[in-house]
């Protein structure tokens, strides 16, 4: 089972495409800078960590 739930995350960000873009960008940023926003993550990989940050509300999407 995936943590966090995709259904829960889609309540925060309404588009799967925007979610993929934001999570991949944040995961790349974590790899390059080794900067994280949470002290502990359930996920080992950066993609999972980025999804956790989105579900916690630490990453916001600007709408134009």
N, C-alpha and C positions, 0 to 999 in steps of 0.2 A: 504494500500500500504506500502511496506517495504521501509524504508529509511536506508541507502543508497541503491540504486538499485543494485541488484546482477550483472546485466550486466555491470555496471560501475566498480564494484569491480573485475570482471573477466578480465577486461583489465589490471588491476594491477597484479593480481595473476592468472595464466592461468589454474589452476586445482581446481576444486570444493573440492577435497579431501584435498589438501594442505590448502585451505581456511578454511575448517571446523577445521582442526587440529590447525592452528595458532590462529583462533578466539577463540576456546575453551580454549586453553592454556592461551591466554591473558586475557580472562574473569575470569578464575580461579585465575590468578595473581592479577587482580584488586580486587577480593573478599578478598584474603588473605592479601594484603598489603595496600589496599585502595588508591593506587597510580593511578592517571589518567594523561593523557598527554594533554587533551584539557580543556579549562576553562568551556565551556558549551557544553552539549550534547543534541540532540533531543530525544534520547532514554532514557528510564528509567532503563532498565535492562542492565547488564554487557555485554551480547552477542551483543546487539545493539550498545553499546558504543565501543566495540572492532571492530565491522564492520565499524563504523564511523572512527576510527583511521586508519584502513587499507585503506579506501577510500581517506583519507586525505594524505596518504603517510607517516604516522608516524611509520608504522611497515613494515619492509623490510624482504624479504625472501632470504636466502643464498642458492644458487644452487651449488650442488657438482658435 
